[in-house]
Amino acid sequence: VSDDDTQRFNEIFGFQKEKVVCIPEGFEVPVSTWMGIKSRDLVFLGSAYLPNINAVRNIIEMAKLLPSFHFKVIGTVSNSINKRGIPQNVSFLGLLDDKKKEEVIINSLFALNPVEEGSGRNLKMNDYISHGVPIITTEIGARGFGEELKNHFIIASIDKFPDKIKELSQSEDTLLLKSEYFLIYSRMHNYEKTINEAYNTIKTLLFDF
């Protein structure tokens, strides 16, 4: 799904690069897009999966340092967190329907991905990107995406997240540019186009075979 994966396959299995076809990630085209430029809300989306649980624990610690921001957690990961002693600026919204989930996402200033472990690509990132929400993520959270997209993520270690949030919340022009890029990119790589490219590639390979 990315040039990184192509490189990794080559390293592990010794495939020639020209024999590996990279089909980029596909994105849904949402009904609404980012409107959170003036917001103080930050969103995290995740299932009840250990890397996500640990990511929420990181968010709780960030919230203690950033009382003027409101952290919103969506998904079943909400059910796996001990709520005792949680700062008032953290809300656990649980599993939402698509309309409510989209509303929270597009009205957030940033989408967060403070994961420190796991494998594969985080599907939450596709949600963030397709809605045009500026993303602060760890290097692990950015895995599986090509360099073109990674250049527009805000990549930081966990301990630097609070500084990045404070710093970039004052940089509206930067955030607008990142949002615009994500929207353009996701529409250029929508699911319909990606599926058609995959179909044509497979058909060509079978024909050549």
N, C-alpha and C positions, 0 to 999 in steps of 0.2 A: 504493500500500500504506500510505500514511500521509498525514496532513494536510500535511506538508512537501512531498510529491510533488504533491499537489493544487495547492498554492500555486505550485510551480515550473512545472507545466504551464500554469497561468493566466498566469504571467509570460512564458513563452516563446511560447505559441501564442495567447494572448488568449482562451482559453475562458472562458465564464461559469462560475463555481464550481458553480452548480446543475446544470450539464451534465456535471460530472465526478463519478463515483461512486467513493468511496474504500472499497476492500475491505481490511480490516486483515490483517496477517500471520497465518498459521495456525501452530499449534504441535502437535507430537506430545505425547501424554500418556505420560511415561516410566514404567518399572516402579518405579524407585526415585528418591528425591529427596534433597536436600542433607543431609549429615550431618557437614560439615566444620567445625563451629563451634570445635572445639578443635585443628584441624589447623594445620600450618605449611607445607602444600603449596599451591602456586599453579599453576594450569593455563592453558595456551594451546593452542588447537586451530587447525590451519591446513594448507592444501594448499601445494604447491610453487609459490607465486605471489609475485612480487617484493614487494608490500606486506607479505606475511606473513614473507618472508625478512628484510626490514628490521626487522619487528616483533620477530623472534627475536633479532636483533642488539641491539635495545634491551633485551630481557629479559636477555641475557648481561651487559650493563653494569649492570643493576639488581641482578643476582645478586651481583656483586662488592661491592655496597654493603649487601647484606642476607644475610650468611652464615648467619643462623639460620633462613632460609626456604628451602624446596626448590622449585625451578621445574621443572615437568614439561611437556614439549612433545609434543603428540600430532599425528600426521598426516604426510603426505609431505613437509612442509616440513623435517622432521628430516633428510632425505637431501640437502638443499641447503645445509647449514651446514658450514663447516670446523670440525672438532672440536678442532683444536689450541689449547691454552691455555684450554679451556672450564673455568669454575669447577666444583668438585666438587658444588656444590648445583644444578646444571642437569642434568636427565636428558632424553634424546631417546628417546621411546618408539615412534616411528614409527607405522605404520598399525595400529590395533587393531580387533578385532571389536567389535560394538556393546556386548556385555556388559562387556568389559574397559574400553572407553572410558567407559562410564557409571560404572563403579566408580571410575576416576580422577577424573572430574568431580565426583561427589557427595561425595567425600572430600577435596576441596580447600577451603581457606579462602576463596579468591577465584578467580574466572575473570578472566583478563586479556585486553585487546584493545588493545595499544599500537601500532596502525597509524597511519601518518601520511599515507597516500595511498590511492587506489583509488576506485572508483565502485560504485553499487549498495549493497544492504544486505549486511552480513556474516552469512552463515548460521550461523557459529559462535555468534553472539549468541542465535539461537533455541535452540540446544542449552543454552547457559548458563541462559537464562530459564526454559525448560520444566523444568529440574532444580532451579530455585530457588537457584542459586548467586549470591551477591553479585558484582557486576561492577565492575571498575575499567577504564575505557576512555577513549580520547581522544575529542574531539568528532567527528573523522572516523569513528572506530569506531562512534559512536552514530547515524550517518547512516541515514536511511530509517525511523526509528522516530518515532512521535508524541510530543508533549510529555508525555503522561500516563506513558509508560514512561521517557522520558529523565529525568524527575524522580526516578526511583528508581535510575538508574545513578550510579556515582561517576565523574564526568567530570573529567579532569585532563590537563594537559600532561605529556609524557614525563618531564621533569625533576622533576615532582611525584609521580610514581608511588611512589618509595620512601617518601616522607613519608606518603602516603595509606595505603600498606600497613602501615607501623608504627603509625600513629595508629588506623586502623580495626580493626586486629587486636585492639585492646583494647576495642572497643565492641560487645560481643556483642548487646546489645539492638537496636542499630541494624541489625546484620547480620541478626538474626532477623526484624525487620520487613520488610527488603528481600526476604528469601527468601520470606516469607509472601505478600508482594504479587505477586512473580513467579509463584508457584504458582497463586494465584487468577486472575491475569490470563491465564496460558497456558491454563488450563482453560476460562475463559470464551471464549477465542479458539482453541479446538482446531480441527484440520483439518476434522473433520466439520461443525462449525458454520459455519466460514468458507466451505467449499465449498457448503453449502446456501444461505447468504446470497448468494453469488455467483450461484448458479443461479437463485434467485428474482429477483434484481435483473435479470439478463440477460433472463429470461422476461418480466418486467414491461416492460422497455424495448422488446423485440421486439413485445410486444402493443400497446404505445402507438404504435409506429411503424406 
